[in-house]
C-alpha cells in the first residue's frame, strides 16, 4: 500500500470513528448557522464516501498512467517543435549553408 493510500485509509477510519462516537443530538445539528438543511452527519457521511472512493483508486496504477500520458504528450510536442523549426537550406558545392530556400510561386 502506498503512503498516499495509507493516509487516506487513516483519515477514513478517523472520520468513521467521529461519526460513530458523536451522539445523535450532535449529528442532527445543522452544519452551520446559515440556515442550511445539511447536518453534521451529512457532512461526515460525505467525507466518508469521498475517502472510500479515493481509497479504492490504486494510486500506483493512476501514477503510472499519468506518467505514460505525459511521456506520450512530450514526444508529440517535441515532434511538433522539431517540425516547426526545420529550415531548408541550400548548400553550395563546398557544403556551406546559404540562406533558406525561398518558395517558388511559379510551380
C-alpha positions, 0 to 999 in steps of 0.5 A: 500500500502506498503512503498516499493510500495509507493516509487516506485509509487513516483519515477514513477510519478517523472520520468513521470513528467521529461519526460513530462516537458523536451522539445523535443530538450532535449529528442532527445539528445543522452544519452551520448557522446559515440556515442550511438543511445539511447536518453534521452527519451529512457532512461526515457521511460525505467525507466518508464516501469521498475517502472510500472512493479515493481509497479504492483508486490504486494510486500506483496504477493512476501514477503510472498512467499519468506518467505514460500520458505525459511521456506520450504528450512530450514526444508529440510536442517535441515532434511538433517543435522539431517540425516547426523549426526545420529550415531548408537550406541550400548548400553550395558545392563546398557544403556551406549553408546559404540562406533558406530556400525561398518558395517558388510561386511559379510551380 
